[in-house]
Amino acid sequence: MKAVLAGTVIAEADESDLIRIEGNWYFPPASVTPGVLIESPTPYTCPWKGECQYWSVKTGDEVHVDQAWSYPHPYPSAFDRVGKDFSGYVAFAPGVEVSP
């Protein structure tokens, strides 16, 4: 699977390595292209997953604000609900094309 924004591949991994949560594909941290994520100050806490970290995505000279997110330290109960540890996995906003 690939995540592409503005013609730039920003993450790539086998589908078997991804985790699907609430309709979003979460990519393993190591599958994200180095240097494309910029930490965002946007706050959000999911009631069942925990504190979220938003990321802006850099493609060339452009910065796409809050186009990715992850849960660095999800609530332990979220692992039971998802069936896997998804700590640090990265999901992308609808503007990012995720495809096989």
C-alpha positions as CSV (number, residue, x, y, z in Angstrom):
1,M,0.0,0.0,0.0
2,K,1.1,3.5,-0.7
3,A,0.2,6.9,0.7
4,V,0.7,9.7,-1.9
5,L,0.2,13.4,-1.5
6,A,0.9,16.0,-4.3
7,G,2.6,13.3,-6.3
8,T,5.0,12.3,-3.5
9,V,5.0,8.9,-1.9
10,I,4.9,9.6,1.8
11,A,4.5,6.0,3.1
12,E,4.7,2.5,1.7
13,A,4.2,-0.9,3.3
14,D,2.7,-4.3,2.6
15,E,-1.0,-4.3,3.4
16,S,-0.4,-7.1,5.9
17,D,1.8,-4.6,7.9
18,L,-1.0,-2.0,8.1
19,I,-3.7,-1.7,10.7
20,R,-7.3,-0.7,9.7
21,I,-9.1,1.4,12.3
22,E,-12.4,3.1,11.7
23,G,-12.0,3.1,8.0
24,N,-8.4,4.5,8.0
25,W,-5.2,2.6,7.1
26,Y,-2.5,3.1,9.8
27,F,1.1,2.7,8.4
28,P,3.9,1.4,10.6
29,P,6.2,4.3,11.6
30,A,9.2,2.8,9.7
31,S,7.2,2.8,6.5
32,V,6.8,6.6,6.5
33,T,9.3,8.5,4.2
34,P,11.9,10.1,6.5
35,G,11.6,13.9,6.8
36,V,8.0,14.3,5.5
37,L,6.2,14.6,8.8
38,I,6.3,17.8,10.8
39,E,4.9,17.8,14.3
40,S,1.7,19.9,14.6
41,P,0.5,21.6,17.7
42,T,-3.2,20.7,16.9
43,P,-4.7,19.0,20.0
44,Y,-7.1,16.1,20.0
45,T,-7.9,13.3,22.3
46,C,-10.0,10.3,21.1
47,P,-12.3,9.0,23.8
48,W,-11.2,5.4,23.3
49,K,-7.7,5.6,21.6
50,G,-6.2,8.4,23.7
51,E,-4.1,11.5,23.0
52,C,-3.5,12.1,19.3
53,Q,-0.4,13.6,17.6
54,Y,-1.2,15.5,14.4
55,W,1.4,15.9,11.7
56,S,1.8,18.2,8.8
57,V,3.2,16.7,5.6
58,K,6.0,18.2,3.6
59,T,6.1,17.5,-0.1
60,G,8.8,19.5,-2.0
61,D,8.4,23.1,-0.9
62,E,4.8,22.7,0.3
63,V,3.6,21.9,3.8
64,H,0.1,20.3,4.0
65,V,-1.2,21.1,7.5
66,D,-2.6,18.3,9.7
67,Q,-2.7,15.7,6.9
68,A,-1.6,12.8,9.2
69,W,-2.0,11.6,12.8
70,S,-0.8,9.0,15.2
71,Y,-1.3,7.8,18.7
72,P,2.1,7.7,20.4
73,H,0.7,6.1,23.6
74,P,-2.8,4.8,23.1
75,Y,-4.9,3.7,26.0
76,P,-4.2,0.1,26.9
77,S,-7.9,-0.8,26.4
78,A,-7.6,0.4,22.8
79,F,-5.2,-2.5,22.0
80,D,-8.0,-4.9,23.0
81,R,-10.5,-3.1,20.8
82,V,-8.2,-3.0,17.8
83,G,-6.6,-6.4,18.4
84,K,-3.0,-5.0,17.9
85,D,-0.6,-2.5,19.3
86,F,-0.8,0.5,17.0
87,S,1.4,2.9,19.0
88,G,3.0,5.4,16.6
89,Y,1.3,4.1,13.5
90,V,0.4,6.9,11.1
91,A,-2.9,7.5,9.4
92,F,-3.6,10.0,6.7
93,A,-6.4,12.5,6.0
94,P,-8.8,12.1,3.0
95,G,-6.6,14.4,0.9
96,V,-3.9,11.8,0.9
97,E,-4.4,9.0,-1.7
98,V,-4.0,5.5,-0.1
99,S,-4.0,2.7,-2.6
100,P,-2.5,-0.7,-3.3
